[in-house]
Amino acid sequence: MPTLIYGPGYRHYDLGERHPFSPIRAELTLDLIREVGIDAVPLVPEPATVDEVCTIHDPEYVATVEALSEGREVPDFERFGLGTADDPIVPGMGEGARQLVGGTLIGARRILSGVDDRVLQLGGGLHHAKRASAAGFCVYNDLSIAIQEMVDAGMYVAYVDIDAHHCDGVQETFYSSEQVMTVSLHESPEFLFPGTGWVHDLGRGMGRGQHLNLPLDPFTDGDSYLATFDAVMGPALSWFRPDVLVVQAGADGHASDPLADLMLTSRDYETIFRRLVDLAGRHTKGRLLVTLGGGYSLDAVTRVWAILGLVLWDLPVPDTVPEAWRRRWSQVLVDGAPEAMHDAPIKPVALRHEIETHNRQTATRLLDAVAPLWL
Amino acid sequence: MFVEEVMHRDVVTVSPAVALTEAYHLMQTGGFRHLPVMDGGRLVGVVTDRDLRLATSQLADRPFSPEARVGDVMSAPVSTAYPRDPVELAARTMRDARIGCLPVEEDETLVGIVTVTDLIDAFLAVTGARRPSGRLELQIQGRPEEFATLTRVFAELDISIASILTTQEPDGRTRVIVRPETIDLREVSRRLCSEGLEIVWPPPLACQP
């Protein structure tokens, strides 16, 4: 049985009432996961310590976050990307961020010790946080911290990021590491935050050829997404031979997401999740650590992440959303509670063929670029 | 942006008396294509890898031997730049003369070299995301008050702007590409629309009529 990780402390990573990166997303998902029949008592993590956070982050940055979080005055916090619209200063944000880090970290440790092979961390995925800077809703980079722990134990880690935004923070941490591969499928940096993640960003030094970026055209649909995914993922993992697969399962590639422009449906996500489980079975003896991430349409992310849970627990996806869940959260689901677990089919976009052609070329260009490095 | 901000300062040069083979090896080992030719401290020409290849090609009417002198095949006279020239002037000079580099001289002393590659780097610095940022594209008439409105809205929401680029549309209007330092463009888009500015990217945030 997989292990589910979630703690009530995750609610403290709350950047404000109107902030899109709301902890309610995970809370609703947890409830839906139970209602659709996943019989798992979440493992409640301890918050990570400041020392653990400092394995990746600059101590001065961490001290600043913690001080602001406790309401103390700190001069010059702007240079750390704090106090912005995306990363406002909120009481308790340091502890809240360490709660999320603690969850991802305990997931990594359970895989390291061999207790678990499949773990779902129902939170985290803060892939934009840099060594000494907050960015894009992310204060502490739980992924980098957890991956570093596995790297220190000698593991080779393949990190796959399906969030619609490029994983600039994680990529930067391990850009010259021999032991980490990052693969990111995201909407093209030409059009979407954070503006990085081009095909030619392949890594540095020992990490050269181990950072794979697949910038997708805006309005890419599921078929083209999956074709791109399939073209790269198998060859990459066959070459790299990782010990563990870490996945940031942001769901903001969904067609209804308000912050990005990809066109994935819940069915596409189900296929992606099945592919990831399959890849873990083939390449990492089933070792798979999955976190949440971006995803800002409450209706979509709760269903997509519940489907993620069902796939990880090897359960079928039911047709309908349980009535009890819909009733319980009707006040929160302001745009209406969905009745079906899966989306209704969406209309093909106008430039579908052109987008598909361009994405296919992107995958080819990437494979051509790494070919001499993968000998 | 000035030439001195993008040029290379450690310039490898040759004398017109050196053999083509030596110039060729300098380029190969140094990984560059342009060699200023200096005679007695004075810039007298530029020799490029293309000059060498064309001069020694078997397809030439009378190919030069590898032992020929650089002074015999170099391009002269030389177009040069001044350190405080704007990069766009350097780009225009290279484009008009159809050449790939400009030695940079100040007071008749060679102080650097600027190449097409340096200009591409400058272009990337101007157009790229220097800091994590999204992208918003607007179409405006180009009136000063429109720019004032644009920056005021960002200031009111306390969202930093990583870069602003403008281009002229064929119809005379101005396309403005803003890279705001935020992942969530919704509120700023709403405000810009309500202030009468037209958003063309991202399409879902385009102003409702």
Interface residues (C-beta under 8 A of the other chain):
Chain A: P20 T84 A85 D86 H128 A135 G136 F137 H165 D168 P189 E190 F191 L192 F193 P194 G195 T196 P218 P258 L259 D261
Chain B: G128 A129 P132 S133 G134 R135 L157 D158 I159 S160 A162 R179 E181 T182 I183 D184 L185 R186 E187 W201 P202 P203 P204
